[in-house]
Amino acid sequence: MNHAPSSSSYEVVIVGSGPAGASAALGLAKAGVKVAVLERASLPRRKTCGGGVVQRALRLLPPNIRDAVERDCFVAEMNLLDTGLHFETRRQAPIISMTMREQFDYLLLSTARDAGAYIQPSCRVLDVFRHNERVELVTSTGPLSARFVIAADGAKSVVARTANLPDNRRLIPALEYEVFVGDSLLEQFSRSARFDVGVVPYGYGWVFPKREHLSIGILTMRSDLTNLNERFDPYLRFLGITSPLRIERHGSLIPVTTRSGPFAFGRILLAGDAAGFVDPLTCEGITFAIQSGQIAARSLVGGNLRAEAVSQAYDREIAAEILPELNTARRLATILYDYPTLRAIFFRLHGHRFSEAVTDIMTGDRSYREVISNPANYLKLLKLWGQGRPSYTA
């Protein structure tokens, strides 16, 4: 990975080299914008994530990104452990493609570099100062100046914190383990992406088959009620994994609500997890990270790097394309996680159709809004259930 040149002044500096930052860098570099990406870690860097990239996310990216895919899953299964219900969906194209995030992110970032973006790894942002015409960054490798900064530096965004941007996101804990097993167990779990609702209170567990191991994880929407560390070993035993060859444990925080907005603060744009753009039903954030990065690039180019025009364009497109999807998904998440009795009734009546609808959303063939807005659709019931006060708000 080439480092940035000696210049300390750019039109746009992006902090964070994940899907949001790399997607923004790719769009800006293609448009001829002088852009630098700062990454605090060396590259490629480890990223705690199940590594399942849904088809709706891959549709947004250049075809070469599929080189990072280790296994395609054409089947998705969901088990509701408290009811004994099982649902399975199948597609001709992959529903979820399994990757190791360090390779997926690095390939996307390399594509941005090849388009002309400058990359600076091992560069930590220490402070941010906003001015009328520029943003000054104090970094571990020296000062930088830019007309705009895109904060794509994750759930615990240093840029947002040091710039004193308001934050009312709700962060939930997740544990992700790389579990190495024998060939027979690997083959047993290799055919599908598996989701087990109810393996932890107010959350779910997942099993994602990679090329040589399984990524197994658990998360909960109510961290005050659940100790995930105590839940993982019983989940492994439930799966029939009693003697794994090796386990590598990782933890992370996932924002399941957005900041209150706006997402453009003068010359700073918030993208991906830094803004809270994560699907609250599935806790999948790669799609909206990529989409928000691409929207940031379009807004900067279309606004001719003029602060007011860029801010208006960014917030307008985020409000039109991303927030309605997240708000609709949040209604569904409330039913799925907060009301187990309603969940059991609903899934007994409509579980298969719901699973098919969510699969269509994950593949990008339908949106949440399309599914929920059809007045003839059974999911209209969720509008009524969603009118009750949820346990968390946007």
N, C-alpha and C positions, 0 to 999 in steps of 0.2 A: 504494500500500500504506500503510495507516494505521499510524502508529507507536504503541507502547504509551503509555498515559497516564503521568502523573507518579508514580503509585504505585510503590513499590519492594518491595512485599510481595505474594506470590502463593501460591496453594495449590500450584501446580505450575509450574515453569519448565522449558521444553524448550530444549536447546541444539542447534541445527541445524534447518534448514527443509526438508530433503529429504523423501523419501517416509516415512521412519520418523517424523520429527518432526512433519510435517504431518498424518499419519494419527493420531498420538496426540493432537495438538491438536484435530483435528476431533471425535474421540470424547469428549474431555474437555469441550470447549465445548458440545457437544450435551447433555451431562449436567449443565450448569450450573456446572462447576468453573472457578474463576478461574485461567486459564492464560495464560502468556506464552511466545512463541517468540523466541529470540534467534538472529540470523543475523549472522555476522561480515562478510559481504559486503553490498553494496547489492543491491537486488532489482529485477527478476529477476537472478539470478546465474548465471554460467557454471558448468556441471558437466561434467567430463570423463566421457563415457560414450557407448557406441554408440547409446543412445537407443531400443533395441528393447525394448518393453514386452510381455511375453508375456501371453496371454489369461488365464492363472491369476491374474496380478496385477490386470488390469483388472476381473476379476470381484469383487474386493474393494472396489472404489471406486465412488463415485457416478457415474451415467451421464454427467454433464456433463464429466467428465474426458476423454472422447473428443474434446472440442473441440480438444485439443492434438495429436491424431493427424494426421500429415502424409501417411502412406501405410500401407495395410493390406497385409500379405503373407499370402496364403492358401496359399502354397507355401514349404516349407523344403527346402533341399538340403544334403547333406553329401558332401564329397569326401575320400577317404583317398588322399593324394598318393603315399604310398609303395607302394600296392598297385594304384592305378588304379581303385579301386572308387568308384561313384557311387550315392547313394541320394536319393530324392526323396519327400516326403510332401505330401499335399494335404488341405485341410479346407474345408468349406462356410463356416465362420466364420474370422475372422483367426487365424492362429497367433501372429504377432508384429505388433504395431502400432508403426510408426516415429514417433518424436517427437524434438524437440529438448528436451533435459532442462531447460533454463532455462524453457521454456514449460510443460512438463508439471508440473514442481515448483511453479512459480508459480501455476498454476491450482489445484492441490491445496491449496496454502497459502492462496490467496484464499478457497477454500471453507471452510477452517477459520476464517479471519478473519470471514467472513460469519456463521458460526455463533456467534461471540462471542469467539474467541481474540484476544489482543493480540499484535501483531507488532512486533518491534524489530530493524530491519536495521542494518547497520554497527555492530554491537555485539560486540566480542571479549571472550571470557572470559579473564581473566588469572590468576585463582586461585579455588580452591574450598575451603571449610572446612566439615567435617561436624560437626554437633552432635547431641545426642540428639533434639531436637524440630524442628530446622530445618537447612537448608543455606544457607550464606552464599556468595554469588558476588561476586567483585571483577571488574568489567567496565570496558571502555573508556568507557562512558557513565555509570558510577557503580555503587554497591553495590546488590545485589538480595538478597532473602531469600525462601525458599520452603520449604514443608513437604516437597516432593519435587522432585528434579531428574531429568529424563530425558536421558541422554547419547545424542543422535542426531547427533553431530557427526563422523561418518565414520571412515574407517580409522585416521586419526591423531588420534583423539579427545583434545582438550585437556582435557575434563572428566575422563576416565579417568586421564590422565597426571598432572594437577595434584592429583587426589584419591588418587594413589598406588595405583591399583587394579592388581592383577596382570595381566600380559599375556603369553600364550604363543602368540598367533596367528601364523600364517605368512602373510606378505604377499608377493604376487607382482607383477611389473611388467606393465603393459599400455600400449601406445601406440595412440592413436586419432587418426585424421586425417579432417578434413572435406575431401573431394576433389571439386573442381568440374570437371566434364567437359562435353563437347559433348552435344547432344541425343541423338545416336545411341547413344553409350555409356551415357548415363543410361537410355535406353529399354531397352538390352540387359540391364541389371542390375535393372530395375525390378520384375520379376515375382516375385522370391523373396528370402527371407533366406538368405544363402549362408554355409556354414561349411567351411573347408578345414583338415582335420586333417593335421598333419605339415609345414605350411609353415614352421614353426619347430620345433626339437626340443622335445619334451615340451609342446606347446601347439597352438594353432590360429590361423587368421586368419578374419576375417569381413568380409562386405560387406553393409551395410544401406542400402537405397535410401530417400532422403528426397525431399522434394518437388522440390528444386532441385539436389541434390548427392548424393554417396555418402559414407556414414560407413564407413571402412575401418580395420580395426585388427588387431593381433596381440598375443598374450600367451603366456607360457611359465610352466610350473610350476617350472622350474629356472633361476632367474635367474643362478646362478653359472656356467652353461654357455653362456649365449646373450646376445649383444648385439643387442637388438631394433632398435636404430637401423640396424645393418648389414643387417637382414633385410627392412626395409620396401620399399626400392626394388626389390629382386628380386621381391617379392610383387606390386608394382604391374605390373612387366613381365610376370610370369606371367599376370596378369589381362588383359593386353593394353592397359594404360593407360600409354602412353609419353609423352604430352604433355598432362598435366592443365592446365587453365586456371589453377587456383589450389589451393594446399594449406595448410590450417591444422593445425598439429601440437599434440597435447596428450598428456600422460602422466599415469598414475595408478597407485596401488597397490591391489590387491584382496586382502582376507583370504580365504584358502581353507580356513582352519581357524578354529574358534571359540576364544574364551577357555575356560579349563577350568571356569569357573563357580564360584560362582553368578553370576547375571546381575543380581541385586538385592543391592546392598551397602548395607544400612541404608536410607537415604532416597535413594539413587541407583540408577536403573534404566538398564541398558545396552541399546540397541536398534540394529537395523540393522548397518551395517559396524562400528560401535564395539564390538559384541559378537562380530562375525565371522559374522553370519548371511548367508552367501553360498553359493549352490549350487556345490559344488566340481566338479561335472561340466561345467556350462555357464558358470560364473562369473557367473551372473545373480543380482543381489542385490536387485532392486526388490521381488520378491514377498515375500521374508522381511523386508525393511525395513518394508513396509506391514503385514504380519501381526504383527511384533513391536511396532510402534507401537500397533496396535489392541489387542493383548494387554495392553500397558502401561496403556492407558486403561481397559480393563475391570477390570484388577487394582486400580487406584487407586480407581475408583468402587465396585467390589464390596467392597473392603476398607475403605471409609469413611475413606480416608486415614490408616489406622492402620498403622504401620511394619511390624509383624510380620505382620499379615494380608496386606498388600500384597506383601511380599517372598515369602511362601509361595505366594500365588496366582500371582504372575508366574513364579517359577521352576518351579512345577508345570505351568503351561500351556505354557511354553517347552519343558519336558522332554517333554510329551505331543504337542505339535503340530509343533514345528520340529526339534528335535534328531534324532528318528528319521529324518526326511527327509534331513537333511544327512549323517547317518552312512551311510545306504544309498547316497546319491549318491556319497559318498567311496569306497565300494567300487568302484563303476562307474568313477569317475575314475582309480583306480589302474590298472585294466586299460587304459583308453583312452589314458592318457598315459605310464605307466611301463613297460609291457610291450608294445612294438610287435609282437613276434612273436606273442604271444597275441592281440593286437588283430587282426592280419591273419587268423589262423585263425578267430577268432570272427566277424568281419564277413563272411568268405567264406561261412560257414555260416548266420549269423543276422542279417546286417546290415540287411535290409529290416524284419524283425520288430522289431529293436532300435530302428530309426529311427521306426517307427510307435509303439512304446511310449513313447519319449521325447517324441514329438510330443503324445501324449495327456497326458503329464505337464505339458508346457508349456501346453497349453490348459486344464488343470485338470480334465480328464475322468477322470484316474487319478492316483494318487500313486506315489512311488517304492516305498513299502511294499507297495502293492497289486500292483505289477508283480513285485517280487522275492520276495514271500511265497507266491505261488501255486506249490504243489509240482509242478504239472504244467507249469509254464512253463519254457522253455529257459533263462531267466535264472537258474535255480537253480545253473547252472554257475558263475556269478560268485561264489556263496557260497564255493565251494571255492577258486577263484582268489584271492578276497579274504582268505583265511586267511593268506596269506603276508604278511610284514611290508611295508607300503607305505613309500614314500620320505618320507612325512610323516604325522603323526598328528593326531588330533582335539585 
